[in-house]
Amino acid sequence: MGMEQGVKAGFAQGLALLLPATSAVMGILLLVPVAPQMMQAFADVPGVEFLVPVLLTLPGLCIALFSPLAGMLGDRLGRKRLLIGAMLVYGLAGMVPMVLSDIYQILASRLVVGICEALIMTLSTTLIGDLFTGQARERWLSSQTAVASVSALVFLALGGLLGREGWQAPFAIYGLAWPMALGVLLLVREPARVERQVPGWSALPGRHVLLTSVTTVLAAILFYTIQINVSTVLPGFGVTDPAKIGLFSAIASIGTPLGSLIFWTVAKRDVRLLLGVEFALMAAAFLAMAQAPDSTWFIASAFVGQVAAGLLLPTLLTWAMSALAFEVRGRGMGIWQSSFAIGQFLSALVVPALAAATGGTIDAFPVIAAGALVVGLLSLLLLFRSGWRAA
């Protein structure tokens, strides 16, 4: 790995690369509080009830579609310049709806935001892998999960506050991408690239990438099922006040950054052991949510599920990165980001389908728990079969 020498990275560099990871969260959650206002503003547009949800979810879909391409460009052209360029365009495309009144133009701007997000998420994660190794890398990658989950609460609150000024106001927050880009420009020094032929996709460790990607899709489905459905299930427990629903959802969400911090202490363990325990914990949380006698139990169970998610994401990310050489790291991370976004997209399809089959969202939870348990047991089985050797 001689290509990565000569760059000393510390706290400032890590922080400069952490902040761009909030862009994907910003992309979705800023607009959630103003979605009803947008529905009213464009009430005369045919199909608006379909178009507004697409506005929210389009960037996530772009991450699923374009991240592998973003990784390939990062491997070929270098990561830093591309990252800064993507952040500058992201800020501009993000803020442009403040002066637009045509929903189709806004959709086009959201498409650009999504393509930039694919670049930003893939390249910032890849650079963390380039600049840090060992424990430092594990800590920065788990901090990415923590920062993204804390920023989710901040952006939801900001979107709601700014939404009082009208549906266009929250788009101003996208301007934050510009000072973040300046931070990357001033603080991050890219590892020197040795000029040589950039290897093709076949240079990726195929089996490793496939295994980490499939596991990540499953983990993302579980992660977003809790995130999305806490607020929809609470009314069934008699909690209907929006402020209370928001508070309860926030309490559950605090579990994710907590899980990411716990990861710091267990990161050295065998990845199969970690995955086995984390998926089992996830299964237990879903079973407990399904059996919860009241809203307090339900939120406590959801909190445990979010702690498991906070542990699971950095485990998957460090595992995915562990076998990627510098030359193909961008593509490997692009595929990982894509897998995570596909899981997010699938959770919005899987849960309603299971709910329809079982009679309700909460009735679908035991089925989801069974799925999580199977994945956890498979991980532990692989551990026993290998005779407890380190991965």
Number of C-alpha atoms within 10 A of each C-alpha: 7 7 13 16 12 12 14 11 17 13 10 13 20 25 19 21 27 24 20 27 22 22 24 22 22 22 25 19 22 26 27 18 21 21 18 13 17 19 18 13 15 17 12 9 14 9 10 17 16 10 17 20 14 15 21 19 17 22 26 26 20 23 31 25 21 21 32 24 20 29 30 25 17 26 23 16 13 19 25 21 16 18 26 24 14 22 29 21 18 29 24 18 22 28 22 18 23 15 10 13 12 11 18 13 13 19 18 15 21 25 20 20 29 30 25 31 32 30 30 31 26 33 34 26 24 25 25 23 25 22 22 21 13 12 12 18 18 24 21 23 24 27 22 26 27 25 18 22 21 17 19 21 19 15 23 21 16 18 24 21 15 19 21 14 10 15 23 21 20 26 23 17 17 21 17 18 23 17 13 20 23 15 19 26 15 10 16 22 16 17 19 12 14 11 6 7 8 14 12 12 12 8 12 18 14 11 9 16 19 15 11 18 25 14 16 26 23 21 26 22 23 27 24 20 22 25 16 15 16 23 20 12 19 21 14 12 13 10 16 13 11 11 10 13 18 15 13 22 22 20 15 22 27 19 24 28 24 20 25 29 20 16 25 19 10 13 19 13 13 15 20 23 20 22 25 24 20 26 28 22 22 32 27 21 26 29 21 22 29 18 16 17 11 14 18 13 14 23 22 19 23 27 26 24 31 30 27 30 30 29 31 28 27 26 25 20 21 19 19 22 23 15 15 20 18 20 23 25 27 34 27 31 29 29 28 28 27 28 27 25 26 23 27 25 19 17 22 15 12 16 23 14 14 18 16 13 12 15 10 15 19 23 18 22 25 20 17 20 23 17 17 23 21 15 20 23 18 14 19 20 15 14 19 13 9 11 9 13 9 12 12
